[in-house]
Amino acid sequence: MAGSGRGLAARLYRGEADVDIVGRRKLWFTVAGIAIIIAVASMFVRGFTLGIEFEGGNQYNVPVKVGTLNEVEQAFTDAGVSVKTGQTMGDTQYVIKTELITDAQRQTQIKDAVAKHFNITPEQISDSAVSTSWGGQVTNKAALSLAIFLAAVLVYLIARFEWRMAVAAVASLLLDLILTGGVYSLVGFEVTPSTVIGFLTILGFALYDVVVVFDKVQENTRGITGSSTTTYAEAANLAVNQTLMRSINTGLVALLPVGGLLFIGAGLLGAGTLKDLGLVLFIGMGVAVYSSIFFATPVLAELKSREPRLQQHANRVKGKRAALAKEAAARAANPPRDSDGVPVGGPAKSVERSELAGAAPRPGARPAARPGQGKRPRAGGRPGGGGARR
């Protein structure tokens, strides 16, 4: 098993694993379709957990010396306010985000109640109100940036490759956005402006990986119609295999620092501002690795397979393979024979076999050795003699 594992890894690095990704594109399309249905259904049914930047709310900063985060959240709940999220900011304070409170008197009462609960002064608790207008501005600008980005990607890929590759690449990017958004909706991660910025960031990473694969596809399929041995889908599948380990390694190299940003920076060090950005990058890059391997090139192959020129070429290749297979089957059933009736390529007739069978040797053939004849004498002795002369 260990040897086979090493062999597989070596074949993957050499691009010789021959993993049939493009040939099984209907399977990958089914997987992507089911994932999209689940993600979209969750977005409409569950929705998103929006931060106060989008819904509006109040933010309170409380010193960490008062107790644990759960105790602080419970203190605000006891004060009669709905807590949305709470997180640790460094090692100095907790950040508590609550529903929007417009009444200044009630804000003062909440601060006084929490301060009294922890025996601190109200001045040690800072608060601020966040309006929904700021989050709306961020969303509108992000949507505009996304539209400009996708339009620029289409123009570039059409100029660099062709329109079918551009469509396949944009479809892969949209899959990344939908699945990443679905994960946020299903799990209930909070959506903040940092999350929106992260959504735009992962598109650049996903596009890079897709372009690398498509460049290899273009190299392998250049002049493909002049070949009678390989179809476009097979050449594209070879390109995916040749760049498979590069895609996986690129994804791992990108995910390791993002994972450190998320788990060490946000988890251990309590840098809450890094959590929102690191989380969306980690999820989005993981989805992008999948889509660049199992979705982008299969979509391209499906679009190209509808091109009449490539359909004729694929039929010609399949026809030639069928003819060769039929010829091989006919030769196996009725192999050609020589003048003696022996199948060509079968067991060769030899002088020794003929003689052992009692047949007369062919003219010019050396006679068969009799039993005991032709054996080499023992060292230092003569045949039939006792010993060597001195």
N, C-alpha and C positions, 0 to 999 in steps of 0.2 A: 504493500500500500504506500509506503514511504517513497519507494522508487517511482511509482506511478504518479504520486503527487508532484515529485520533482520534475518528472517528465512533462506533466501538464503545465506547470509553471514555466518551464523552458519553452514549450510550444507557444504559450501565451505571449511571452516576451518576443519571440521570433515572428509572431503573427501567423503561426501554423496550427493553431488549435482547431480551426475549421468549425467554429460554433455557428450553427445555422440560425442567425438572428433575422435576416431579411426574409428567408424562406418561411419563417413562422410569424410573419407580420400580422396575420389575422389574430393570432393569440395575443400579441402585444396590444393590438388595437382594442381587443375585447377587455383586457386588463385596464387600459387607459380609459375606455368608455365607462366601465363600472366605477372606477375611481372618480371620474368626473361627475357621474350621477350622484354618488354619495356626497361629494364635496358641495355641489350646487344645492342639493336637497338640504344639507346642513346649513348652508348660508341662508336659505329662505326660511327654514323651520327654526333653527336655533339662533341664527344671526351671529353677530360678533360681540365680544365683550369690549366695548369702546371705552377708552380712557376719558378722563374729565376734559381733555383738550378738545374732544369731539362732542361730548354731551354737556359739558359745563360742570363745574363743581368747585369744591374748596380743598385746599391742601394745607395740612398742618405739619409742622416740624417739631418733634418732641425729642428731648435728650435721651440717649440710650441708657443713662444711669438710673432711670426710673424703674426699669424692669425689662421683661421680655416683650417682643413684638405682639404676641397674642394678648398679653395683659393690657397693652396700650390700645389695641383694637377693641377689646372688651370695654375699656373705660369710655371710649367714644360712643360705643353702642349704648352703654348705660346712660350716657348723657343725652340720648334721644336723637342721634344722628345715624344715618345709614352709611356704613363704611364700604367703599368699593374695593380699594386695594390698600395694602400696607407693605412697605419694604424698608430694608435697612440701607442707609446711605453712609458707606464707610463704617467707621467705628464711633461716630459721634452722635448720630441722630436717626430717628425713625421718620419716614415720610408716610403720612396717612392721607389718603384721598377719599373724600366723602361726596355726598350729593351736594348740589348747588344750594347754598343758603344765602339769600339776598337780604335778609333782615340782619342789620348790624347788631342789634340788641341780642338776638339769638346767638350770633357768633361769639359775642362776649360771654354769654352764659355757658356755652359749650367749653370755651377755654377755661373759665373759672372752675367748672365742674371737674374737668380732667386735671387741672393743676391741684385742686383740693384733694383729689383721689390719690395723687402721688406726692403730696406735701411739697410742692414746688410753687414758685410764683407764676402767675399768668404771663409775665413778661418773658419767661423762659420758653414759652410756646409761641412760635411764629405761625402766622396764617396768611393765606392769599387766595383770592378768587380767580378762577380761570373761566373765561367766557368761551362759548361755543364758536364764536366768530373766528378765533385764531385757528382752531382745528379745521374749520371749513376752508380757510384760506390755504392751509397746508395741503388739504385734499385736492382742491382745485388745481393748485400748481403742480401737484404730483401727477394728476390725471393729464394735464397738458404736457408735462415732461414725458410721460409714457407714450402719448400719441406721437410726439415729435421723434422719440427714440425709435418706435416701431416703423415710422415712415422712413427715417434715415436708414434703418436696417434693410428695409425692402429695396430702397434705391441702391444701396451698396451691393447687396447680394445679387441683384439683377445685373448690375454692371460687372461684378466680379465673376459670377457664375451664370445663372439663368433664372427665369422667373419661377420655375418649379422648385428649385433649391431655396429661393427666397420664401415661397409659400410654406415649404416644409420647415424651415428654420423658425418663421414666425409662429407656426402652429406649435412647435416645440416650446417656444417662449411662453405662449399663452397657457400651455399645459402646466408649465412651472408655476405660473401665477395662480391658476385655479386650484391646483393641488396644495400649494402652500397656504392659500387662503382657506381651503377646506380643513387643513390640519389646525389652523388657528380657530376656526369655528367649532370643530368637533371637540378639541381639548379645552377651549375656553381661554386661551391666552389673550391677554389684554392687547388691544390695538392702540398704538400711540403714534405720534408723528415720526418717531424713530423707526417704527415698524414700516411705515409708508416709505421712508427713505431706504430701508433695507430691501424692500420689494424691488425698487429700481436698481439697487446695487447687484442683486443676484442675476438680473437680466444680462449684465455685461459678462459675468462669468459663464453663464449658460451659452451665450452667443459665441464666445471664444471657443468652447469645446466643440460646438456644432460646426463652426467654420473649419477647424482642424480636420474633422472627419470628412466634410464635404470636399475639402481640397484633395484628400487622398482618393475619394470617390471619382473626382474629375480626372485625376491622373490615371486611375485604373480603367476608366471607361472611355478614354480618348481613342477614337477610331474603333470602337467596339463592333460596329457593324461589318468591319472587314474581317472579323474573326468568326470562324465556324465552330468554335469549341466552347465558348463562354457566353452566357447571356448577361444582360445589363444587371439584373438582380444578383447574379452570382459574383460579378465583378464588384458591385457595391458591398456585398456581404464580405468579400475579401478585404475591402478597405476598412470595414468596421473591425474585423479581426486584427488587421495590422495596426490599428490605432487603439485597440481595446485596452491594453495595459497602460498606454499613455493617458487615456481618459480616466481610468481608475486611479492611477498615481496622481494625476492632476487634482482629482477630487479629494484624495486623501491629504495631499499637501495643503490644499485650501481649507479643508475641514479641521485639521489639527490646530492651527492658530485660532480659528474661530471658536473651536471647542474650548481652547484655553481661555479665550476671552469670555466665553459664556460660563463655564464651570468654575474657573479659578477667579476671574475678575468679579463676576456677579455672584457666584455661589459662595466662595470662601472669603473673598475680600469685601463682599457686600457692596460692590459698585453697581447700584441699581440702574444707573443710566446706561450701563453696558448690556444689561439683560435684554432690553427690548431690541437693540440692534443685533446683538450676538445671536439671539434666538431665531430671528427671521433669516439671518444669513445661514445659520446651521441647517435649518429645515430646507430653505430654498436651494442651497448648494447640493444637498443630498438628492433632492428631486431632480435638479438639473443634470446630475451625473446619470441618473436613470433615463431621463428623456433623451439625452444626447446619444445614448447607446441603443435604446430599445424603441425609440419613437421617431426621431428626426429622419434617419436614413430609411427605415421602413416606409414612412410617408412619402419620401422622395421616390423610392422604388415603385410604390403603388401609382404615383402620378406618372412616372416614366413608362410604366407598363401599359398605359392607355395610349401611348404614342404609336401611330400605325407603323412607322419605320422600325421601331424596336419590337413591335409585335411580330412583324414579318421575320425579323432577325431571330427572335426567340423560337419561332416555329421552324426556321431553317436549322437551328442548332439541335432542337429536339428531334427533327426528322433525321438528321445525320446520325444522331446517337441511336435512334431506333433502327436505322439501317445497319449500323455497325453491330448492334446487339443481335439482330436477326442473322447476320452473317456469321457471327461467333457461335450462335446456337446451331446453325446448320453445319458448321465445321465440326462442332463437338458431336453432333449426331452421326455425321458421315465424314469422318476425317479422310484426307487424301492419302493414298497408299503408293508405295514404290513399285518397281517392276516385280518384286517378289511377293507383293501383297501385304507387306508389313506397313502399318500406319506410320506416316511421316511424323517424326517427333516422338514416336513410341519407343519401346525398348529396342535398342540396336542389336542386330545380329553380330555376333562375334565368332571368331574362329574357335575359341575355347568352347562356347555353347554348342556349336555345330559338332565338334568332335566328341564332346561328352554325350551328346545325344546319339552318336553313332553315325552321323552323316559324314560323307567324304569331304575333306577339306578342299577349299577352292584352290585353283592352280596358283602356284607361287607362294602359298601360305606355308609358314613354318610348321613342321609336324609337332603335335602335342607332346609334351614331356611325359615320359613314363614315370610311374611311381618311384620315387627315390632318385630320379635322374634330375640333374640340374641343381641339386642342393649344394650349397657351398660347404667345403670341408671345414672341419673344426679347426680352431686356431692351433697351429703347431703340428698338425697332422695331415696325412694324405688320405685320399679316399681309399679305403680298403687297407691302409697301412697301419702299423702300430704306432709309429712316432716319426718325428722328423730326423733326417740325417744331420749329423754334426759336421 
